Amino acid sequence: MDIVEIIDKYGFATVAAAAMGWFIYFIYTFITTEIKVKLSEANTVLIGLIDRIRMLDNDLIRLRSKLNTVLEIQENEKRQQNNKHRKSDRILKKSKD
């Protein structure tokens, strides 16, 4: 049968409704068999990536705190050395006088 004969025999509305039903069935089966599987795989990968980002963030926080500690220690050592030099300069000035 030709599409024109089918439309002539059953009417356009009936043929259009049947075509729409087939299209809806096709889309439903495609989504449930292929798209849902891919979405669940992508969801698993996404959860893994989020966990890795959290771990990296925690590592960055630890490294930043360690770096700040090292910088503070270096500043304190410089201050102590400057204070020692000032004291030694004062002592030398007093001894010269």
matplotlib code that plots the C-alpha trace (Angstrom):
import matplotlib.pyplot as plt

x = [0.0, 1.1, 0.9, -1.7, -4.0, -3.6, -4.5, -7.4, -8.7, -8.2, -8.0, -5.2, -5.9, -5.8, -2.6, -1.0, -2.0, -0.5, 2.7, 3.0, 2.4, 5.2, 7.5, 6.8, 7.5, 10.7, 11.9, 11.0, 12.8, 15.8, 16.0, 15.5, 18.0, 20.8, 20.6, 19.9, 22.9, 25.2, 23.8, 24.4, 28.0, 28.5, 27.1, 29.6, 32.5, 31.2, 31.1, 34.7, 35.8, 34.2, 35.9, 39.3, 38.7, 37.9, 41.1, 43.1, 41.4, 42.4, 45.9, 46.1, 44.9, 47.6, 50.3, 49.2, 49.4, 52.8, 54.1, 52.7, 54.5, 57.8, 57.5, 56.8, 59.8, 62.0, 60.7, 61.3, 64.9, 65.5, 64.2, 66.3, 69.4, 68.6, 68.2, 71.5, 73.3, 71.7, 72.8, 76.3, 76.4, 75.3, 78.0, 80.7, 79.5, 79.6, 83.1, 84.4, 83.1]
y = [0.0, 3.5, 6.3, 8.1, 5.0, 4.6, 8.3, 7.9, 4.8, 5.7, 9.5, 11.9, 12.3, 8.5, 8.0, 11.1, 9.7, 6.3, 7.9, 10.0, 6.9, 5.1, 8.1, 8.3, 4.6, 4.9, 7.8, 6.1, 2.9, 4.9, 6.9, 3.9, 1.6, 4.0, 7.3, 6.1, 3.8, 6.5, 8.9, 6.4, 5.9, 9.7, 10.1, 7.6, 9.3, 12.7, 11.5, 10.2, 13.5, 15.5, 13.3, 13.9, 17.6, 17.6, 15.7, 18.2, 21.0, 19.5, 19.0, 22.6, 23.8, 21.7, 22.9, 26.5, 26.2, 24.5, 27.3, 30.0, 28.3, 28.1, 31.8, 32.8, 30.8, 32.5, 36.0, 35.2, 34.1, 37.3, 39.4, 37.5, 38.0, 41.7, 42.1, 40.3, 42.7, 45.7, 44.6, 43.9, 47.3, 49.0, 47.1, 48.1, 51.8, 51.7, 50.1, 52.8, 55.6]
z = [0.0, -0.7, 1.9, -0.2, -0.3, 3.5, 4.1, 1.7, 3.4, 7.1, 7.0, 7.8, 11.5, 12.1, 10.1, 11.8, 15.3, 14.4, 13.1, 16.3, 18.4, 16.6, 17.0, 20.7, 21.1, 19.1, 21.2, 24.5, 23.6, 22.4, 25.6, 27.9, 26.1, 25.2, 26.9, 30.4, 30.2, 29.1, 31.7, 34.5, 33.3, 33.1, 36.6, 37.9, 36.2, 37.5, 41.1, 40.7, 39.3, 42.1, 44.7, 43.0, 43.0, 46.7, 47.4, 45.3, 47.2, 50.5, 49.3, 48.2, 51.6, 53.3, 51.0, 51.5, 55.2, 55.1, 52.8, 55.1, 58.1, 56.2, 55.2, 58.8, 60.1, 57.5, 58.5, 62.2, 61.5, 59.5, 62.4, 64.9, 62.7, 62.3, 66.1, 66.7, 64.2, 65.8, 69.3, 68.1, 66.4, 69.7, 71.6, 69.2, 69.3, 73.1, 73.2, 70.8, 72.9]

ax = plt.figure().add_subplot(projection="3d")
ax.plot(x, y, z, "-o")
ax.set_aspect("equal")
plt.show()
